[in-house]
Amino acid sequence: MDTGKLGERVKSRFSRLFASIAVTYLLLMLFIFTMGFLSYAKAEGMMSRQIEQYNSQLLLQTQRAADETLFRVRQQATVLSMDKTVIRFAYTRNYLSTSQSILDSLNVINRLDSARNVLQEAEDIFIYYNNSDIILNTTTYYTPENYLSVKLEEFDISPEEWRQALNTYHFGQYFTSREANGDILLLQTILSYGRSEIKATIGVRIKAEFLNKGFETFGKSHRGGGRNGKCSLCGDAYRIRRDRLPERPLPL
């Protein structure tokens, strides 16, 4: 009988010891899990902040590069607006009517081709002349409608909008293509000297690759980029308009 009581006591103590060990083990596992979770959350937060800082810095650098590209393009457009070859043809009314007008047009084409060779950011450079109602670019001449359909098919511009754009004053108006991160078209007006009459409009199609440097890397981050991992400089079909008159208009 004494042996039975002793066995029950041992069994009871063993049960309590086992329960104590089990509780201690569970508390220890809970502690380890909690500390691991807190450490992971802290590391995740630090990583997220580093990614955000990296993306912000990369986006800032990309914006600066795009601003520099746009500045160089506007600068080249201003240089062209004061070129004597460009100005001379602005007073031609009947294109191809005389040998002199043909020669003047070829001089403009050669001047635009030279400008594009200097401005690597330009896919194409053209000038619309109001008097003769034609467009001269780096290779040949077009009617406004033909140029729109052949050279600007990626842009969401209707023929009516195109005509209006060519006959409206612009000092740095941008049109974006339908494709995200696509090319951008800059329009800049040349006015007649001392008057507000529009004589010509310079257009520069800017290559997307010079505007979107860094966006590809930016879009690869799971916390950066725009829709579907893409980030667009101006957004889909978004147009930046700067229709204010400059302090000193570009004269002809």
C-alpha positions in Angstrom: 0.0 0.0 0.0 2.8 2.3 0.8 4.3 1.4 -2.5 1.1 2.4 -4.4 0.9 5.8 -2.6 4.6 6.4 -3.4 3.9 5.6 -7.1 1.0 8.0 -7.2 3.1 10.7 -5.6 5.9 10.2 -8.1 3.3 10.2 -11.0 1.7 13.4 -9.7 5.1 15.1 -9.3 6.1 14.0 -12.8 2.9 15.3 -14.2 3.4 18.7 -12.6 7.0 18.8 -13.7 6.0 17.9 -17.3 3.3 20.5 -17.3 5.8 23.1 -16.0 8.3 22.1 -18.6 5.7 22.3 -21.3 4.5 25.7 -20.2 8.0 26.9 -20.0 8.8 25.6 -23.5 5.7 27.2 -24.9 6.5 30.5 -23.3 10.1 30.3 -24.6 8.8 29.5 -28.1 6.4 32.4 -27.9 9.1 34.7 -26.7 11.4 33.6 -29.6 8.6 33.9 -32.1 7.7 37.4 -30.8 11.3 38.6 -30.9 11.8 37.1 -34.4 8.6 38.8 -35.6 9.7 42.2 -34.1 13.1 41.9 -35.6 11.6 41.0 -39.0 9.2 43.9 -38.8 12.0 46.3 -37.9 14.2 45.0 -40.7 11.3 45.2 -43.2 10.6 48.8 -42.1 14.2 49.7 -42.6 14.3 48.0 -46.0 11.1 49.8 -47.0 12.6 53.2 -46.0 15.8 52.5 -47.9 13.9 51.5 -51.0 11.7 54.6 -50.8 14.8 56.8 -50.3 16.5 55.1 -53.3 13.5 55.5 -55.5 13.1 59.2 -54.5 16.7 59.8 -55.3 16.5 58.0 -58.6 13.3 59.8 -59.6 14.9 63.1 -58.7 17.9 62.3 -60.9 15.6 61.3 -63.7 13.6 64.5 -63.5 16.8 66.5 -63.5 18.0 64.6 -66.6 14.6 65.2 -68.3 14.7 68.9 -67.4 18.2 69.2 -68.9 17.0 67.5 -72.1 14.0 69.9 -72.4 16.3 72.9 -71.8 18.6 71.8 -74.6 15.7 71.3 -76.9 14.2 74.7 -76.2 17.6 76.3 -76.6 18.0 74.7 -80.0 14.5 75.8 -81.0 15.4 79.4 -80.0 18.6 79.3 -82.0 16.7 78.0 -85.1 14.1 80.8 -84.7 16.8 83.4 -85.1 18.5 81.7 -88.0 18.5 83.8 -91.2 17.9 80.8 -93.4 14.8 79.9 -91.4 13.6 83.5 -91.4 14.0 84.0 -95.1 11.7 81.2 -96.1 9.0 82.5 -93.8 8.1 85.2 -96.3 7.7 82.7 -99.2 4.0 82.3 -100.1 4.0 80.0 -103.1 6.2 77.1 -102.4 7.9 75.6 -105.5 6.8 78.6 -107.5 10.3 79.8 -108.3 13.8 78.4 -108.3 14.7 80.7 -105.4 11.9 79.4 -103.2 13.0 75.9 -103.9 16.6 76.8 -103.1 15.5 78.5 -99.9 13.5 75.4 -98.9 16.5 73.1 -99.4 18.6 75.5 -97.3 16.1 75.2 -94.5 16.0 71.4 -94.8 19.8 71.3 -94.6 19.8 73.6 -91.6 17.3 71.4 -89.8 19.3 68.3 -90.5 22.4 70.0 -89.1 20.5 70.9 -86.0 19.3 67.4 -85.5 22.8 66.1 -85.8 23.8 68.4 -83.0 20.7 67.7 -80.9 20.9 64.0 -80.3 17.7 64.1 -78.2 15.7 65.0 -81.3 14.0 62.2 -83.4 12.9 64.9 -85.9 12.8 68.7 -86.2 10.4 70.5 -88.4 9.1 74.0 -89.1 5.5 74.8 -90.2 5.4 78.0 -92.3 2.1 79.8 -92.2 2.5 81.7 -95.5 3.1 78.7 -97.7 1.2 76.2 -95.5 3.8 73.5 -95.6 6.1 71.7 -93.2 9.8 71.3 -93.8 11.7 68.8 -91.8 15.2 67.3 -91.9 14.6 65.5 -95.2 11.8 66.9 -97.3 8.5 68.8 -97.2 5.0 67.7 -96.1 1.5 69.1 -96.0 0.4 69.5 -92.3 -2.1 66.6 -92.6 0.5 64.3 -94.3 3.1 65.0 -91.6 0.6 64.2 -88.9 -0.4 60.9 -90.4 3.2 59.9 -91.3 5.3 61.3 -88.6 3.0 61.7 -85.6 0.8 58.6 -85.7 1.7 57.7 -82.1 0.3 61.0 -80.8 -3.3 61.4 -79.9 -3.9 64.5 -82.0 -6.8 64.9 -84.4 -6.4 66.8 -87.7 -8.5 69.6 -86.3 -6.4 69.9 -83.2 -3.2 69.7 -85.3 -4.4 72.6 -87.5 -5.3 74.6 -84.4 -1.9 73.9 -82.7 0.0 75.1 -85.8 -1.9 78.3 -85.9 -1.9 79.1 -82.2 0.9 80.9 -80.2 3.1 78.5 -78.2 6.1 79.1 -76.0 7.0 75.6 -75.1 3.9 73.4 -75.4 4.3 69.7 -75.1 2.2 66.9 -76.6 2.8 63.3 -75.3 2.3 60.1 -77.3 -0.3 57.6 -76.4 2.3 55.2 -75.2 3.5 55.5 -71.6 7.0 56.9 -71.4 6.8 57.7 -75.1 8.2 60.5 -77.2 7.2 64.1 -76.5 6.5 66.8 -79.1 7.6 70.4 -78.4 6.0 73.3 -80.3 7.4 76.8 -80.2 6.0 79.7 -82.2 8.0 82.4 -84.2 6.3 85.7 -84.4 6.9 88.5 -86.9 9.1 91.3 -85.6 7.2 94.0 -83.7 3.9 92.3 -84.3 1.9 89.4 -82.9 1.5 87.7 -86.3 2.5 84.0 -86.3 5.0 83.4 -89.1 6.1 79.8 -88.3 6.1 77.1 -85.7 9.1 75.0 -84.8 8.5 71.4 -83.7 10.9 69.0 -82.1 10.1 65.4 -81.4 12.1 64.4 -78.4 13.2 60.8 -78.0 11.8 58.9 -75.1 15.1 57.3 -74.2 16.5 60.7 -73.2 13.5 61.6 -71.1 13.0 58.3 -69.3 16.5 57.5 -68.1 16.2 55.7 -64.8 12.5 55.0 -65.1 13.2 51.4 -66.1 15.2 50.8 -62.9 12.7 52.7 -60.9 9.8 50.5 -62.2 11.6 47.3 -61.2 11.2 48.1 -57.5 8.1 46.5 -55.9 7.5 49.8 -54.1 8.3 52.2 -56.9 6.9 53.0 -60.3 3.4 53.7 -61.6 0.7 51.5 -63.1 2.0 48.0 -64.0 5.5 48.9 -62.9 5.8 51.9 -65.2 6.4 55.5 -64.4 5.5 58.1 -66.9 7.1 61.6 -67.1 3.9 63.3 -68.1 1.2 60.6 -67.7 -0.9 59.0 -70.4 -2.2 61.5 -72.9 -1.4 64.3 -70.5 -0.4 67.6 -72.0 1.7 70.3 -70.3 0.6 73.7 -71.6 2.7 76.9 -71.2 0.7 79.3 -73.2 1.9 82.5 -71.6 3.7 85.1 -73.8 7.4 85.5 -73.2 8.7 88.8 -72.1 10.4 89.2 -75.4 8.7 87.3 -78.3 10.9 85.5 -80.8 10.9 88.0 -83.7 11.0 87.4 -87.5 
